[in-house]
Amino acid sequence: MLTNNLGLKLLSIISAVMLWLIIVSINDPVMSQDFTGIRVTMLNEDAVTDKDKVYRIEDNSDFISIKVRAKRSELQKLSSEDFIATADMEKSIKFDNLVGIEVTCSNRNVKTTDITKSRENVVISVEDASSEQFNVGVNQSGTEGEGYKVGTAVPEQSLIEISGPASVIAEIARVEVDLNVTGFTTDQIKNCVIKILDGQNNQIDTTYLEYNGKTTGMNVHVTMFKKKKVRLKVDYTGTPGDGYSFKELTFKPETLEIAGTEEDIANIHEIAIPAEAVNIDGITEDTQINVDVTKYLPENIRLGNEKDGSVAVQVTLEKKQGKTIHVPVSDIELKNVPRGLEADFDKLKEVEIIVMGTSTELAELDEEEISVSLDLQAYSRAGTYKKALDVEVPEIYSLMQETQVEFKLVKPTAGGNKK
């Protein structure tokens, strides 16, 4: 039965469809169609703002969808742009936080009663307005061109006044502009985005904030410095503790990269760390001293790499040794011998002096540079005495202990001086 007269049956179906289309087209029936993403325009905002208040729209309630019921031929002509949605804050505010929405269509054949809204009100929150000034910092990122460094990056305004809801203003911890210096080699002015951050470094929604004289960007004046490598010179002061001698001083890095204008760095060939920065007085073991080199940079000069600001100075000591020097009594210089008396050392032929120094220093010791004397100014009578010798050694050496000598002051004999 299905296949009998199949062609005739297909023709009948096609004819029925065509007839239905003709009837629909002629009748132009009323239908419904949805339109989305329609923005509600707020009217007469000064009804709130003139009272030193500000408002915020909650939950994106200023976007609505609508359903329009109209003839099919009219619906085909419409798009979301043909509808105007408004909320009048002077005429339609309810309960201090609801503003009624009205929707009209530019097509006169679509009436307000033909439009069904997804919501009836824009939800707002009203609070006190606030205004405060903030310092503007520069958040630098990127890598400058080879051999160059940012010298200064100065925003065109050091302060910016921000106005908005008091609760939002209270959250602001700092204001920054992002500066990407990748490839910079010359001075320039860069327009940078303004960022508003809270205490946790999170960006704050700036929808309801206003910047005095600015929108979202601020110019930053960038001055570029030229880099240069120079020697580092380190000096020290002080004397190690007893029994120890200074051996050597090493430091890292041995060179520094500085940055400045070509004129400023032209005559700089080394950075000197003064002796007072490395005081080794009294130390008795190898010691490392970290020095902040930025304190000793010339005016208008900066480090090429801020990570090189600390110089590690290593001081190495050497434990002193003793060397016994035999000094003949005849080489002792007598000073201020009392008149009419002479010194008699009896059977003493020589004295021993122990000189302290490092092994290298002692190997280089010249005994001719050692002077030994005995000052007798405090004595005026004959008798037996004991006194420390006055021993002078070169500055790098020291004495282990005093050397005491026993002597007599006697009247001269016929044989002459008994020294």
C-alpha positions in Angstrom: 0.0 0.0 0.0 2.9 2.4 0.7 4.6 1.9 -2.6 1.5 2.0 -4.7 1.2 5.3 -6.6 4.4 6.6 -4.7 5.0 9.5 -7.0 1.4 10.7 -6.6 1.7 10.5 -2.9 5.0 12.6 -2.8 3.5 15.2 -5.0 0.5 15.5 -2.6 2.8 16.0 0.4 4.8 18.7 -1.4 1.7 20.5 -2.5 0.4 20.5 1.1 3.6 22.0 2.5 3.5 24.7 -0.2 -0.1 25.5 0.5 0.7 25.8 4.3 3.5 28.3 3.6 1.3 30.4 1.4 -1.4 30.5 4.1 1.1 31.4 6.8 2.6 34.2 4.6 -0.7 35.6 3.9 -2.0 35.5 7.5 1.4 36.9 9.1 0.7 35.3 12.5 1.8 36.8 15.9 4.9 35.1 17.4 7.4 35.5 20.3 11.1 36.0 20.1 13.9 36.5 22.7 16.5 39.3 22.6 19.5 39.2 25.0 22.4 41.4 26.2 20.5 44.6 26.4 22.3 47.2 28.6 20.2 49.4 30.9 21.2 53.1 30.8 21.0 54.8 34.2 19.3 58.3 34.0 19.5 61.2 36.4 22.4 59.8 38.4 22.8 63.2 40.1 19.8 62.3 42.2 22.3 60.3 44.2 25.6 61.9 43.5 24.5 65.4 44.4 24.1 64.2 48.0 27.8 63.2 48.3 26.8 59.6 47.7 27.9 57.1 45.1 26.1 54.0 43.8 27.2 50.6 42.5 25.2 48.2 40.3 25.0 44.8 41.9 25.1 41.4 40.2 25.2 42.8 36.6 21.6 43.7 37.0 22.0 46.5 34.4 21.8 43.8 31.7 18.5 42.3 30.8 16.8 39.9 28.3 13.4 40.5 26.8 10.7 38.5 25.1 8.8 40.3 22.3 5.4 39.3 21.0 4.7 40.7 17.5 3.8 39.7 14.0 6.3 37.5 12.3 7.1 40.1 9.7 7.9 42.7 12.4 10.1 40.3 14.4 12.2 39.6 11.4 13.2 43.2 11.2 14.3 43.5 14.9 17.6 43.1 16.7 18.8 43.8 20.2 20.0 47.3 19.1 16.4 48.3 18.4 15.5 48.3 22.1 16.4 51.0 24.6 16.4 50.1 28.3 16.5 52.9 30.9 16.4 53.2 34.7 15.5 56.7 36.0 17.2 57.2 39.4 15.0 60.3 40.1 11.6 58.9 39.1 11.8 55.1 39.5 13.9 54.4 42.6 12.3 52.1 45.2 13.5 51.0 48.7 16.7 53.0 48.1 18.2 50.1 46.1 15.8 49.2 43.3 15.5 51.3 40.1 12.6 50.4 37.8 13.5 49.5 34.2 11.6 50.7 31.2 12.1 49.3 27.7 11.1 50.9 24.4 11.5 49.9 20.8 12.5 52.0 17.9 9.9 50.1 15.8 6.6 51.9 16.3 4.7 48.7 15.6 6.2 47.1 18.8 4.5 48.6 21.8 5.7 48.5 25.4 3.0 46.1 26.3 4.4 43.6 23.8 7.7 43.4 25.7 8.3 41.2 28.7 11.5 41.9 30.7 13.7 39.3 32.4 13.8 41.6 35.4 11.9 44.7 36.5 14.6 46.6 38.5 18.3 47.4 38.5 19.7 46.5 41.9 22.1 49.2 43.3 23.9 49.8 46.6 24.3 53.4 47.7 27.1 54.6 50.1 29.1 57.6 51.0 31.5 59.1 48.5 35.2 59.3 49.3 38.3 60.9 47.8 41.9 60.3 48.8 45.4 61.0 47.4 47.9 58.2 46.8 51.6 58.0 45.8 52.2 56.6 42.4 54.9 53.9 42.2 56.5 52.4 39.1 56.5 48.6 38.8 59.3 47.9 36.4 59.6 44.6 34.3 61.5 43.4 31.3 65.2 43.6 30.4 66.8 46.7 29.0 68.9 46.7 25.9 72.5 45.3 26.2 74.7 47.6 28.1 72.0 49.8 29.4 70.0 50.2 32.6 67.0 52.3 33.6 68.4 55.3 35.6 65.1 57.0 36.5 61.5 56.2 35.9 59.4 59.1 37.0 55.6 59.2 36.6 54.2 62.5 35.3 52.2 62.7 38.6 53.8 61.7 41.9 50.3 61.8 43.5 46.9 60.9 42.1 43.5 61.7 43.6 41.0 58.8 43.4 37.3 59.2 44.1 34.7 56.6 44.5 32.7 54.5 47.1 34.2 54.9 50.5 34.3 51.1 51.0 36.4 50.7 47.8 38.7 53.6 48.6 39.4 52.1 52.0 40.7 48.9 50.4 43.4 50.7 48.3 46.9 50.0 49.6 48.9 51.5 46.8 48.8 52.7 43.2 51.3 51.5 40.5 51.9 51.9 36.9 53.4 49.0 35.0 56.5 49.8 33.0 57.9 47.3 30.6 61.5 48.3 29.7 62.4 45.5 27.3 64.9 46.6 24.8 65.2 50.2 26.1 68.4 52.0 25.2 67.3 55.7 24.9 65.4 58.2 27.1 61.7 58.1 26.3 58.2 58.7 27.6 56.0 55.6 28.0 52.2 55.5 28.6 51.6 52.9 31.3 48.4 51.3 32.7 47.4 52.4 36.2 46.8 49.6 38.7 45.0 49.9 42.0 46.1 47.2 44.5 44.8 46.2 47.9 46.9 45.0 50.9 47.2 41.4 49.4 48.5 42.7 46.0 45.1 42.0 44.4 43.9 44.4 41.8 40.8 46.3 42.8 37.8 46.6 40.5 38.0 50.2 39.2 34.6 50.4 37.6 33.3 52.9 40.1 36.5 54.8 40.6 37.5 58.1 39.1 41.1 59.4 38.7 41.6 63.1 38.9 42.7 64.2 35.5 43.4 60.6 34.3 41.5 57.7 32.8 43.5 54.5 32.9 47.0 55.5 31.7 49.8 57.7 32.9 53.0 58.8 31.2 56.3 57.7 32.7 59.5 59.6 31.9 62.4 57.1 31.5 66.1 58.1 31.6 68.5 55.4 30.5 72.0 54.9 32.0 75.0 53.4 30.3 76.7 50.4 32.1 80.5 50.1 32.7 82.7 47.5 34.5 85.2 48.9 37.0 87.7 47.4 39.5 86.8 47.0 43.2 89.4 48.1 45.8 89.0 47.1 49.4 91.1 48.3 52.3 91.1 47.3 56.0 91.9 48.6 59.4 92.7 47.1 62.8 95.0 44.5 64.3 94.1 40.9 64.9 94.0 39.5 68.5 97.1 38.4 70.3 99.0 35.5 68.7 97.6 36.2 65.2 98.7 38.1 62.2 96.9 39.4 59.1 97.7 37.2 56.1 95.5 38.2 53.2 92.2 39.8 52.2 90.1 38.6 49.3 86.7 39.7 48.1 84.0 38.8 45.6 83.1 40.2 43.2 86.4 41.7 42.2 84.8 44.0 39.6 81.5 45.9 39.7 79.2 46.9 36.9 78.1 50.5 37.5 75.6 52.6 35.6 75.3 56.3 34.9 75.3 58.9 32.2 78.2 58.6 29.8 79.6 61.9 31.2 79.4 60.7 34.9 81.0 57.3 34.3 83.7 58.4 31.9 86.4 59.0 34.6 85.4 56.3 37.1 87.8 53.3 36.9 87.4 51.8 40.4 85.2 51.8 43.4 87.1 52.0 46.7 85.7 50.5 49.9 87.4 52.5 52.8 89.4 50.8 55.6 86.8 51.6 58.2 84.3 49.4 56.5 86.5 46.3 57.2 87.7 46.4 60.8 89.6 43.4 61.8 90.6 44.7 65.3 90.9 41.8 67.8 89.7 39.0 65.6 91.3 35.6 66.2 89.9 33.5 63.3 89.3 33.8 59.6 86.4 36.1 59.1 84.0 37.1 56.4 82.6 40.6 56.4 79.7 41.6 54.1 80.0 45.2 52.9 77.1 47.2 51.3 79.0 48.7 48.4 76.1 51.1 47.5 77.2 53.4 50.4 80.5 54.1 48.5 79.2 54.8 45.0 79.9 58.3 43.7 77.1 60.7 43.3 74.6 59.9 40.5 76.1 56.4 40.0 74.1 53.2 40.5 74.9 49.5 40.3 74.4 47.9 37.0 72.9 45.0 38.8 71.2 45.6 42.1 72.1 42.0 43.2 75.8 43.0 43.4 75.2 45.4 46.2 76.8 43.2 48.8 80.6 42.5 48.6 81.9 39.5 50.6 85.3 40.3 52.1 87.2 37.3 53.4 90.0 38.1 56.0 92.5 35.3 56.5 94.8 35.2 59.5 98.0 33.3 60.3 98.9 32.2 63.8 102.1 33.8 65.0 105.3 31.8 65.8 108.2 32.7 68.0 111.9 33.1 67.1 114.6 33.4 69.7 117.1 36.1 69.1 120.4 36.1 71.1 121.6 39.6 71.9 125.1 40.0 73.4 125.2 42.1 76.5 127.8 44.2 74.8 125.1 45.3 72.2 122.8 46.6 74.9 122.7 50.4 74.7 122.9 52.0 78.1 121.0 55.2 78.6 121.1 57.8 81.4 123.8 56.0 83.4 124.1 57.8 86.8 127.2 59.9 87.2 130.0 58.2 89.0 128.5 54.7 88.5 128.6 52.0 85.8 126.5 48.9 85.0 127.9 45.5 85.8 126.1 42.4 84.3 128.5 40.0 86.1 128.7 36.7 84.2 125.8 37.4 81.8 127.1 37.2 78.3 123.9 37.5 76.3 120.1 37.9 76.6 117.3 36.0 74.8 114.5 37.9 73.0 111.5 36.0 71.5 110.2 37.8 68.4 106.7 36.9 67.3 105.5 36.8 63.6 104.3 34.5 60.8 106.6 32.0 59.4 107.1 34.2 56.3 107.7 37.3 58.4 110.2 35.5 60.6 112.1 34.2 57.6 112.6 37.7 56.4 113.5 39.2 59.8 116.7 41.2 59.8 118.3 41.0 63.3 120.2 44.2 62.6 116.8 46.1 62.7 116.4 45.0 66.4 117.6 47.5 69.0 118.0 46.7 72.7 118.5 49.3 75.3 118.5 49.8 79.1 117.4 53.1 80.6 119.0 53.8 84.0 117.5 57.2 84.6 115.5 56.0 87.6 118.6 54.9 89.5 121.1 57.1 91.3 122.8 54.8 93.9 125.0 51.8 93.7 123.1 48.5 94.2 121.7 45.4 92.5 118.6 45.9 90.3 116.3 44.1 87.8 114.6 45.8 84.9 112.9 45.0 81.6 115.0 45.8 78.5 113.6 48.3 76.0 113.4 46.3 72.7 112.3 47.8 69.4 111.5 45.5 66.5 110.0 46.4 63.1 106.3 47.2 63.1 105.1 43.9 61.7 106.7 42.0 64.6 105.9 41.7 68.3 107.5 40.4 71.4 106.3 37.3 73.2 107.1 38.8 76.6 109.3 41.3 78.3 113.0 40.4 78.8 114.2 41.1 82.3 117.8 41.6 83.1 119.7 41.7 86.4 122.5 44.2 86.8 124.5 46.1 89.4 125.4 49.7 89.5 128.9 50.0 90.9 131.6 52.6 91.0 134.1 52.3 88.2 137.3 50.4 88.9 140.7 51.2 87.6 140.1 48.9 84.7 137.3 51.1 83.3 133.6 50.4 82.4 132.4 46.9 83.2 129.5 46.8 80.8 
